[in-house]
Amino acid sequence: MPTPQAPEFLRPALAPGLLGAVVLSVGAFLLDSGGFTVVRYAVSILALIVLVFAWRGRTWWALPLLAAVAVLWNPVVVVPLDGQPWAAMQFAAAVVFVVAGVRIKVPNAEAGRGSGGRVPAGGRRR
């Protein structure tokens, strides 16, 4: 029975990207409350996680967008924006998260290995 082939690429940014979009969408309703600080922390951390996956996948266009999201939603140094522009930025950042999550592909290390992708304990093939 043949062993299944490992996929050539993985999409590790999909889950944090979709989670970031959900947090931003919920955060649009919490703009004027104290709970928005939690949204800022979550969005900033998720943007940095997706940024690392974008770096690993060499998706260069996503790096400045995700860095901007991480800086603008930073809860330590608050950017003084409010009202309609900030609400519009919430949804624009959600789109960035979704598109980046779908488009970022990282090469699968298991795809290039033969014999079921297993390497003996010594780290060398026999």
Helices and strands as residue ranges (DSSP letters): E 9-10, H 14-27, H 36-56, H 62-72, H 84-103, E 106-107, G 115-117
